Amino acid sequence: MHAGAPSDSTDGPTRDFLAARPQLFGIAYRVLGSAAEAEDIVQEAWLRWQSTDHTAVHEPAAFLTTVATRLAINVAQSARVRRESYVGPWLPEPVDTSQDPQLGAERAEAVEMAVLLLLEKPNPVERAAYVLREAFDYPYPRIADILETSEANARQLVSRGRRHLAAERRESVSPADHRRLLEVFLSAAQTGDMAVLEKVLTADVVSYSDGGGVRGASKIPVVGRTHVSRYLAAFAPRFWPQAEVRWVEANGRPAVLVESGGDEVALLCLDVSPHGIERIMWVMNPAKLEPYVASLEA
């Protein structure tokens, strides 16, 4: 928790904030795809809460949710401009969901890496409406209040978010099936086994490497079964011999943390459907990797 955030629950307003905190973080993280930015939103909500006349607030959780959601939308709008200058593909910042599988939500929706990646496409208001409805099960009148719009428009915003995800993503598989396919993929990637890779990858698979310009990651996504298989096979002899792998959980799914020379160099996450592997996501940017690794040790 950042400096200045509440550390005890001695008074009612502080207790109210601490009770709402997981949900505030969960909303902001889903809207922004960044744990660091979500923490900043929570901190800003706390500062605003401290300067609020609490006697005038009948529902502290509703008030704080509104503040955090609107702050997250504002940050998301400016993040769009920043991400245009991001070096290489941008991936969400991974989070360890092993302690809180739903990440402060009613349902563990909109927390998988692939969903957060796809939620970058709808505008921030559509994204927020989708998150409030699908992950937090907010009724449409409440969503309309938070977003300062009509109930009919709130329904439209959520519907657009749903349509976008349905168009871009096939249904996912169980965690057990996900892990099985990740094990097969990892073994084939380590040995450069083109035949197995081509068997488990979908025809239109995409491999994203987020190095943020810091690590030697591919600056553009690699697209299609043949291209991705060749890319992974060429990559194998340089990358894997000195690497060690550790099974972890990231964003509600099994993932693999890759270490080399004592340093964590990549987090490997997959998006898997009944057809095979749809997306391969390599988080290599130290600014995203280091906080995730630190949270595993906490």
Buried (B, 14 or more C-beta within 10 A) or exposed (E): EEEEBBEEEEEEBBBBBBEBBBBBBBBBBBBBBBBEBBBBBBBBBBEBBEEBEEEEBEEBBBBBBBBBBBBBBEBBEEBEEEEEEEEBBBBBBBBBBEEBEBBBBEEBBBBBBBBBBBBBEBBBBBBBBBBBBBBBEBEBEBBBBBBEBEBEBBBBBBBBBBEBBEEBBBEBBEEEEBBBBBEBBBEBBBBBBBEBBBEBBBEEBBBBBBBBEBBEBBEEBBBBBBBBBBBBBEBBEEBBEEEEBEEBBBBBBBBBBBBBEEEBBBBBBBBBBEBBBBBBBBBBBBEBBEBBBEBBEE
